[in-house]
Amino acid sequence: MKFRKVITVICGICVFAAFVTGCSGSGSATKNTDQAGQTVYGQVQSISGKSITLLLGEMAQNNMPQGGAPSAGSSGAPQGEAPSIPSNSGAPQGEPPTASSSGAPQGEAPSGDGSAPSLPEGGSMGSPFTAGTETITITAGDSVSIVTQNAGQETEAALGDIAEDDILTVTFDSSGVVSKIIIMQFGGAMGQDGGNSGGSQSTDNGTAATTMTSDDTVTGATYTSSGDDENALRIDSATVALDSVTIEKTGGASSSSENGDFYGTNAGLLAQNGAVVTITNSTVTTSAQNGNGIFSYGEGTTINVSDTKIRTSADNSGGIQTTGGAVMNATNLDVETQGNSSAAIRSDRGGGTVTVDGGKYVSNGSGSPTIYSTANITVKNATLTANNSEAVVVEGKNLVTLTDCDVTGNMSGTYNDSSEVIHNVMIYQSMSGDAEVGEASFSMSGGSLTAKAGDMFYVTNTNCVIELRSVTLTLANDVFLRVAGNDSSRGWGESGNNGGTVAFTAAAQAFSGKIIVDDISSLDLNITEGSVFTGTINTDGQAGDVSVKLDSTSKWVLTGDAYITSFDGDVANITSNGYTVYVNGTAIN
């Protein structure tokens, strides 16, 4: 791994004395002048009132190429070309035997510690923080912003949420006063209210009220749990068919949000170790943190679930969750989540393959998109609604493919980060280590994509391909696509070098609005197959590299001056409306 140095060591007993003196105040902000304007990383050694002593260190950049986002074409795909949208996703893998009637559930509750199987290949659970030898003491003044962060998303916290061994990101203002403290949680989908990770990362996935380790078919049974770190039902290394069952996780604390997000601790149903599970005509309800409804973990594990209702009400509780290379096949589900960081279709570290056909998926919490992808996720013929969050998030070298879906997002806040861009679909690379670095993909054919707030698409700190074909688009504002860097306060690359690189293809597609590409980003825009773009690009002047290819069947209707670096097409297909397209500063129409 490549590391970057994050702090200049504070020397001099007089400066240290100033820290200590400041801690005894009634909330006035103590200045750390040597850190003015800097961001530092440290592990909490002790806390006394508003005084926090940190062991300084370095934060890994998760093998990010130096200079921020990967370059276009790094995945081996042709540059500027979006992949074709598949017409069919293929048959689900790992079909188990057909369910038949049986008696009461079999399988005894585990007597051991329920330790999880080994990590997915390449998925080290080590913290990306490496401690040094120097310590400093900071003061959390009354005006400091304190948040928790998981997978790049933030939620409000308080001084009392900081514990010994926590990893903190501390930002100082220009005068050396601590302006922001981030409690780092290394994992978890959108990371809202993820609980205190304490900087430690166990692979224990708890216990289960009922565990099935032998092949079986069960009809009409009820499985319940209210215990801490406990599944209501766990299926381990067995082929099991469940029909018309009820699974209830009515309570029980989660001791580790990472274990819940990665390995299924506290989930309603957990399948692991190569289990193959069919669930039909059933109901799953959870009300505990990390209470993911149905969780598929580990390579070789497959869940096929259909005609089932899933309800979750607490934070970090997705509807269906897939990690560690597992498979999830879902047909005609009715899923609704209430908590923060509770995507209806959710994946996390190690990813996997998720195939969804039909159904209704609703999320209501903050940081809870309908889909959070660190996996290969394909959805068709479904309705997906995020009432308090962006609609879809793709992180890292992963993909979302949508066919004939109706998708709506309504991102209502910026997760306590005033620099955040309100958006409907976000494609990015975080620093959490949950997603491999590489080219992301978002493709949509048919159906509708509706934004009730913010930009339609936002791409930062990554290289991606976007393809739209015959999608009905409804914008919330006048920005269709924003490709830009970020301030790096969440660890999304290095500020000034963390823009986006996008290959965008519109095929048989009407789309409108502004396209904004900043000076550290680039865009290849291919308008083809009778598409019509009504809008402009970088109307305020030249910024990032933008190439536009306009085929002979398509049109560009200007709504303002446009500044690009390359144009391939016939200017006769540009309707100017009194505006001009400039290529490297030269008018072409």
C-alpha positions in Angstrom: 0.0 0.0 0.0 1.0 3.5 -0.6 0.6 5.9 2.3 0.6 9.6 2.6 2.0 11.5 5.5 -0.8 13.2 7.4 0.8 15.5 9.9 3.9 17.4 10.9 5.0 16.4 14.4 4.3 19.0 17.1 7.5 19.8 19.0 8.1 22.0 21.9 6.8 21.7 25.5 5.3 25.2 25.3 2.9 24.1 22.6 2.0 21.0 24.5 1.3 23.1 27.5 -1.0 25.3 25.5 -3.0 22.2 24.6 -3.4 21.2 28.2 -4.3 24.6 29.4 -7.0 24.9 26.7 -8.5 21.6 27.8 -9.4 23.0 31.2 -11.5 25.8 29.7 -15.3 25.9 29.6 -15.5 25.2 25.9 -13.4 27.9 24.3 -11.5 26.6 21.3 -7.8 25.9 21.8 -5.6 26.7 18.8 -3.2 24.1 17.3 -1.4 26.6 15.2 1.0 24.1 13.7 -2.0 22.2 12.2 -3.8 25.3 10.9 -5.6 24.3 7.7 -4.6 20.6 8.0 -6.4 17.3 8.3 -4.8 14.7 10.6 -5.5 11.1 11.6 -5.1 9.6 15.0 -6.1 6.8 17.4 -7.7 7.9 20.6 -5.5 7.1 23.6 -7.5 8.9 26.3 -10.4 11.4 26.8 -10.7 13.9 29.6 -13.7 16.2 29.3 -13.2 18.0 26.0 -9.5 17.0 25.8 -8.6 14.1 23.5 -5.2 12.6 23.2 -4.4 11.0 19.9 -1.6 8.7 18.7 -0.9 10.1 15.2 -0.6 7.9 12.2 -1.1 7.5 8.5 -4.2 6.5 6.5 -3.8 4.0 3.6 -5.1 5.1 0.3 -6.5 1.6 -0.5 -4.2 1.1 -3.4 -5.6 4.1 -5.2 -3.3 5.1 -8.0 -1.4 8.2 -7.2 -3.2 11.2 -8.5 -6.7 10.2 -7.6 -9.2 8.4 -9.8 -8.0 5.6 -12.1 -7.4 6.6 -15.7 -9.9 5.8 -18.4 -9.5 2.4 -19.9 -7.7 0.9 -17.0 -10.1 -2.0 -16.8 -9.2 -3.1 -20.3 -12.5 -1.9 -21.8 -12.3 0.3 -24.9 -12.0 4.0 -23.9 -15.1 6.0 -24.4 -17.4 3.0 -25.2 -20.2 2.0 -22.8 -20.9 -1.7 -22.6 -24.1 -2.9 -24.2 -27.0 -3.4 -21.9 -27.8 -7.1 -21.7 -31.2 -8.1 -22.8 -31.4 -10.8 -20.2 -29.5 -11.5 -17.0 -29.6 -15.3 -17.4 -30.9 -17.9 -15.2 -30.3 -17.7 -11.5 -27.4 -19.8 -10.3 -27.5 -22.5 -7.7 -31.2 -23.4 -7.8 -32.0 -25.6 -4.8 -34.6 -28.4 -4.8 -38.3 -27.5 -4.9 -39.8 -26.8 -1.5 -42.2 -29.4 -0.2 -44.3 -29.7 3.0 -42.6 -30.7 6.2 -42.9 -30.4 9.9 -41.4 -28.1 12.4 -38.0 -26.6 11.9 -35.0 -28.8 12.6 -31.6 -27.8 13.7 -30.3 -26.9 17.2 -29.2 -23.5 18.3 -25.4 -23.4 18.2 -23.4 -24.0 21.3 -20.2 -22.5 20.1 -19.2 -18.9 19.5 -20.6 -18.8 16.0 -17.4 -17.5 14.5 -17.6 -16.4 10.9 -15.9 -18.2 8.0 -12.7 -16.8 6.7 -12.6 -13.5 4.9 -13.3 -13.2 1.2 -10.1 -13.5 -0.9 -8.3 -10.2 -0.8 -10.6 -8.7 1.8 -8.4 -7.8 4.7 -10.2 -6.6 7.7 -7.2 -4.7 9.0 -7.9 -1.0 9.6 -6.4 1.3 6.9 -4.9 3.3 9.8 -1.2 2.7 10.6 -0.1 4.2 14.0 3.1 6.2 14.4 4.8 7.1 17.7 3.9 10.7 18.3 0.9 12.0 20.2 -1.0 15.2 20.4 -3.8 16.5 22.5 -6.7 18.4 20.9 -9.7 20.2 22.3 -13.3 19.6 21.1 -14.7 23.1 21.5 -18.4 23.8 21.6 -18.6 24.7 17.9 -16.8 21.6 16.6 -18.7 19.4 14.2 -18.6 15.7 15.2 -19.8 13.0 12.9 -19.4 9.3 12.3 -18.3 8.1 8.8 -18.7 4.8 7.2 -18.1 4.1 3.4 -17.8 7.8 2.9 -21.2 8.8 4.3 -21.6 10.8 7.5 -24.1 11.1 10.3 -24.2 13.4 13.2 -22.5 12.3 16.5 -21.5 13.8 19.8 -18.4 14.0 22.0 -19.7 11.2 24.1 -19.7 8.9 21.0 -15.9 9.0 20.9 -14.2 6.1 22.7 -10.6 5.0 23.3 -9.1 3.2 20.3 -11.4 5.0 17.9 -9.7 6.3 14.7 -10.4 10.0 14.2 -10.0 12.3 11.3 -9.5 15.8 12.7 -9.7 19.0 10.6 -8.3 22.3 11.8 -9.5 25.7 10.5 -7.1 28.3 9.2 -6.4 29.5 12.7 -5.6 26.1 14.1 -9.0 25.5 15.9 -10.5 22.0 15.5 -13.5 22.5 13.2 -14.5 18.9 12.5 -13.9 15.5 14.0 -14.9 12.3 12.1 -15.2 9.0 14.0 -14.1 6.5 11.3 -16.0 3.3 10.8 -14.2 1.2 8.2 -17.1 -0.5 6.5 -20.9 -0.6 6.0 -23.0 0.5 3.1 -23.9 4.2 3.3 -22.7 4.2 6.9 -25.4 6.0 8.7 -25.5 5.5 12.5 -23.2 2.6 12.1 -22.4 2.3 15.8 -19.0 2.7 17.4 -16.4 0.6 15.7 -13.7 1.3 18.3 -11.1 0.8 15.7 -11.2 -2.9 16.2 -12.4 -5.3 13.5 -13.6 -8.8 14.5 -14.7 -11.5 12.1 -17.1 -13.0 14.6 -20.7 -13.1 13.3 -22.3 -14.0 16.5 -24.7 -16.8 17.2 -28.2 -17.9 16.1 -31.4 -18.9 17.8 -31.8 -21.7 15.3 -29.1 -23.1 13.0 -29.7 -25.6 10.2 -26.7 -27.6 9.1 -28.5 -30.5 7.4 -30.5 -30.5 4.1 -34.1 -30.0 4.9 -37.5 -28.7 3.6 -39.7 -26.7 6.0 -43.2 -25.2 5.6 -45.0 -22.9 7.9 -42.5 -22.6 10.7 -41.6 -19.5 12.8 -38.1 -18.5 13.8 -37.5 -15.7 16.3 -34.6 -14.0 18.1 -34.2 -11.1 20.5 -30.6 -11.9 21.6 -27.6 -9.7 21.1 -25.5 -10.6 18.0 -27.9 -13.3 17.1 -29.6 -14.4 13.9 -33.2 -15.7 14.1 -32.2 -18.4 11.6 -28.8 -19.4 10.3 -28.3 -21.9 7.5 -24.8 -23.3 7.4 -23.4 -25.5 4.6 -26.8 -27.0 3.9 -29.4 -27.1 1.1 -32.7 -25.9 2.6 -36.1 -25.0 1.2 -38.3 -22.7 3.3 -42.0 -22.0 2.4 -44.5 -19.8 4.2 -42.1 -19.3 7.1 -42.0 -16.3 9.5 -38.7 -14.9 10.6 -38.7 -12.3 13.3 -35.7 -10.5 14.8 -37.4 -8.5 17.5 -34.4 -7.0 19.3 -30.8 -7.6 20.5 -27.9 -5.2 20.3 -25.1 -5.4 17.7 -21.6 -5.2 19.2 -19.9 -4.5 15.9 -21.4 -2.7 13.0 -18.7 -4.1 10.8 -19.6 -7.7 11.6 -23.2 -6.9 10.9 -22.4 -5.2 7.6 -19.9 -7.8 6.4 -20.8 -11.1 7.9 -24.5 -11.0 8.9 -24.4 -10.6 12.7 -27.9 -9.8 13.9 -29.6 -10.5 10.6 -33.0 -12.1 10.4 -31.7 -14.9 8.2 -28.1 -15.6 7.4 -26.9 -18.2 4.9 -23.1 -19.0 4.8 -20.4 -21.6 4.0 -21.9 -22.7 0.7 -25.5 -23.0 1.8 -28.1 -23.1 -0.9 -31.4 -21.7 0.3 -34.8 -21.3 -1.3 -37.3 -19.0 0.4 -40.9 -18.6 -0.9 -44.1 -17.0 0.3 -42.5 -15.9 3.6 -42.3 -12.9 5.9 -39.1 -11.4 7.4 -39.2 -8.6 10.0 -36.3 -7.1 12.0 -36.1 -4.3 14.5 -32.5 -4.5 15.7 -29.4 -2.6 14.4 -27.6 -4.6 11.7 -30.9 -6.4 11.3 -30.5 -7.0 7.6 -33.5 -9.0 6.5 -32.0 -11.8 4.4 -28.2 -12.1 4.2 -26.1 -14.1 1.8 -22.4 -14.4 2.8 -19.4 -16.1 1.2 -18.4 -17.7 -2.1 -20.5 -20.7 -2.9 -23.5 -19.4 -0.9 -26.7 -18.9 -2.9 -30.1 -17.6 -1.7 -33.1 -17.7 -4.0 -36.0 -15.8 -2.5 -39.4 -15.1 -4.1 -42.8 -13.7 -3.2 -41.6 -12.7 0.2 -42.3 -9.6 2.4 -39.3 -8.0 4.2 -39.5 -5.2 6.7 -36.6 -3.7 8.7 -36.8 -0.7 11.1 -33.4 0.0 12.6 -30.1 1.4 11.2 -27.7 -0.7 9.1 -30.6 -3.0 8.2 -30.9 -3.6 4.5 -33.7 -5.6 2.9 -31.5 -8.1 1.1 -27.7 -8.1 1.7 -24.9 -9.8 -0.2 -21.2 -9.9 0.7 -18.1 -12.0 0.4 -18.8 -13.2 -3.1 -22.2 -14.7 -2.4 -25.2 -14.9 -4.8 -28.7 -13.5 -4.2 -31.5 -14.1 -6.6 -34.7 -12.2 -5.7 -38.1 -12.4 -7.5 -41.2 -10.4 -6.8 -40.2 -9.2 -3.3 -42.0 -6.5 -1.2 -39.1 -4.8 0.7 -39.3 -1.7 2.9 -36.6 -0.3 5.2 -36.9 2.5 7.7 -33.4 3.0 9.2 -30.3 5.0 8.1 -27.7 3.1 6.1 -30.4 0.6 5.1 -30.5 0.2 1.4 -33.3 -2.0 0.2 -30.9 -3.9 -2.1 -27.6 -3.8 -0.2 -24.1 -5.1 -0.7 -20.8 -4.7 1.2 -17.3 -5.9 1.4 -16.4 -8.7 -1.0 -19.5 -8.0 -3.0 -21.1 -10.8 -5.0 -23.8 -11.2 -7.6 -27.4 -10.0 -7.1 -30.2 -10.6 -9.6 -33.6 -9.1 -9.0 -36.7 -9.6 -11.1 -39.9 -7.7 -10.2 -41.1 -6.5 -6.9 -41.2 -3.3 -4.9 -38.2 -1.9 -3.0 -38.6 1.2 -0.7 -36.2 2.9 1.6 -37.0 5.7 4.1 -33.8 6.5 6.0 -31.0 8.9 5.3 -28.0 7.4 3.4 -30.3 4.5 2.3 -30.5 4.3 -1.4 -32.7 1.7 -3.1 -29.5 0.1 -4.3 -26.0 0.4 -2.8 -23.6 -1.6 -5.0 -20.3 -3.0 -4.1 -21.3 -6.0 -6.2 -22.6 -6.9 -9.7 -26.3 -6.0 -9.3 -28.9 -6.5 -12.1 -32.5 -5.5 -11.6 -35.4 -5.7 -14.0 -39.2 -5.0 -13.9 -39.0 -3.5 -10.4 -40.1 -0.3 -8.7 -37.4 1.3 -6.6 -38.1 4.3 -4.4 -35.8 6.1 -1.9 -37.8 8.6 0.0 -35.0 10.2 2.0 -31.8 9.4 0.0 -30.3 9.2 -3.4 -31.7 6.5 -5.6 -28.6 4.5 -6.5 -25.0 4.4 -5.4 -22.2 2.4 -7.2 -18.9 2.2 -5.3 -15.6 1.1 -6.9 -15.2 -1.6 -9.6 -18.8 -2.7 -9.5 -22.0 -2.3 -11.5 -25.7 -1.7 -11.6 -27.8 -2.7 -14.6 -31.4 -1.7 -14.7 -34.0 -2.9 -17.2 -37.6 -1.6 -17.3 -37.5 -0.3 -13.8 -39.1 2.8 -12.3 -36.5 4.4 -10.0 -37.0 7.5 -7.8 -34.6 9.2 -5.4 -35.0 12.1 -2.9 -31.7 13.0 -1.2 -32.9 15.3 1.5 -29.5 16.2 3.1 -25.8 16.3 2.8 -24.9 13.8 5.6 -23.6 16.7 7.8 -21.2 17.8 5.0 -21.9 21.2 3.6 -19.6 20.4 0.6 -21.5 17.4 -0.4 -23.3 17.5 -3.8 -27.0 16.6 -3.6 -27.6 13.9 -6.3 -29.8 11.1 -7.5 -27.3 8.6 -8.8 -23.7 8.6 -7.4 -20.7 6.7 -8.7 -17.6 7.0 -6.7 -14.6 5.4 -5.0 -14.5 5.7 -1.2 -11.5 5.0 1.1 -13.3 2.3 3.2 -11.7 -0.7 1.4 -15.1 -2.3 0.8 -14.9 -2.0 -3.0 -12.1 -2.8 -5.4 -10.6 0.1 -7.3 -11.5 0.1 -11.0 -14.1 1.0 -13.6 -17.6 1.3 -12.3 -20.7 0.8 -14.5 -24.3 2.1 -14.5 -26.6 1.1 -17.3 -30.3 1.6 -17.7 -32.7 0.5 -20.4 -36.4 1.4 -20.5 -38.4 2.5 -17.4 -38.0 5.8 -15.7 -35.4 7.6 -13.5 -36.7 10.4 -11.4 -34.8 12.8 -9.2 -36.8 14.8 -6.6 -33.6 16.6 -5.4 -30.2 17.5 -6.7 -28.2 16.6 -9.8 -29.3 13.5 -11.7 -25.8 12.0 -11.9 -22.7 12.8 -9.8 -19.3 11.1 -10.5 -16.3 11.7 -8.3 -12.9 10.0 -7.6 -13.5 7.2 -10.0 -13.5 6.0 -13.6 -16.9 4.9 -14.9 -19.1 4.0 -17.8 -22.8 5.2 -18.0 -25.3 4.1 -20.6 -28.9 5.2 -21.0 -31.3 3.7 -23.5 -34.9 4.9 -23.9 -35.3 5.9 -20.2 -37.8 8.5 -19.2 -35.9 11.1 -17.2 -37.3 13.6 -14.7 -34.8 16.1 -13.3 -35.0 18.0 -10.0 -32.8 20.9 -11.1 -31.0 21.9 -14.2 -27.9 19.7 -13.8 -28.0 16.4 -15.6 -24.4 15.3 -15.0 -21.7 16.6 -12.7 -18.2 15.1 -13.0 -16.0 16.7 -10.4 -13.5 16.3 -7.6 -14.4 16.7 -4.0 -12.7 18.3 -1.0 -11.3 14.9 0.2 -12.7 15.4 3.8 -14.3 11.9 3.5 -11.1 10.3 2.2 -12.4 10.1 -1.4 -8.9 10.6 -3.0 -6.6 13.6 -2.8 -8.1 17.0 -3.2 -7.2 18.4 -6.5 -6.5 15.0 -8.0 -9.8 13.2 -7.3 -12.0 14.1 -10.3 -14.0 11.7 -12.4 -13.5 10.1 -15.8 -16.7 9.2 -17.6 -17.6 7.4 -20.8 -21.3 8.3 -21.3 -23.5 6.8 -24.1 -27.0 7.9 -24.8 -28.8 5.6 -27.3 -32.3 6.3 -28.5 -32.4 8.6 -25.5 -33.9 12.1 -24.9 -32.1 14.0 -22.2 -31.7 17.6 -21.1 -29.9 19.8 -18.7 -26.4 21.1 -17.9 -23.3 18.9 -18.0 -20.5 20.1 -15.7 -17.0 18.7 -16.0 -14.4 20.3 -13.7 -10.8 20.9 -14.6 -9.6 17.7 -13.0 -12.2 15.5 -14.7 -13.0 14.3 -18.2 -16.0 13.1 -20.2 -16.5 11.2 -23.5 -20.1 11.8 -24.5 -21.5 9.6 -27.3 -25.0 10.7 -28.6 -26.3 8.0 -30.9 -29.3 6.1 -32.4 -31.6 9.0 -32.7 -30.9 10.6 -29.3 -31.7 14.2 -28.6 -29.7 16.2 -26.1 -31.3 19.5 -25.1 -28.7 21.3 -23.0 -25.2 22.6 -22.7 -21.7 21.6 -21.4 -19.5 23.7 -19.2 -21.5 26.8 -20.1 -19.3 29.0 -17.8 -16.2 28.3 -19.9 -13.5 25.7 -20.6 -12.7 23.3 -17.8 -12.1 19.6 -18.0 -11.5 17.6 -21.2 -14.8 16.9 -22.9 -15.2 15.1 -26.2 -18.6 14.9 -27.9 -19.5 12.4 -30.6 -22.8 13.1 -32.4 -24.0 10.6 -34.9 -25.9 11.5 -38.0 -29.3 10.3 -36.5 -29.0 12.4 -33.4 -29.3 16.1 -32.4 -27.9 18.5 -29.9 -30.2 21.4 -29.1 -28.2 24.2 -27.3 -29.6 26.0 -24.2 -26.4 28.0 -23.7 -22.9 28.3 -24.9 -20.9 25.1 -24.6 -17.1 24.7 -24.1 -15.6 21.3 -25.1 -12.3 20.0 -26.3 -13.3 17.7 -29.2 -16.3 17.3 -31.5 -17.0 14.4 -33.9 -20.1 14.9 -36.0 -22.0 17.2 -38.3 -22.6 20.7 -37.0 -25.8 20.7 -39.0 -27.2 18.4 -36.3 -26.6 21.2 -33.7 -29.6 23.5 -33.2 -27.9 26.6 -31.9 -30.8 28.7 -30.6 -28.4 31.7 -30.8 -25.7 29.9 -28.7 -22.3 28.6 -29.7 -20.2 25.5 -29.3 -16.6 26.3 -28.7 -13.9 23.6 -29.3 -10.7 24.6 -27.5 -11.9 28.2 -27.7 -12.9 28.2 -31.4 -16.5 28.5 -32.4 -17.7 25.7 -34.7 -21.3 26.7 -35.4 
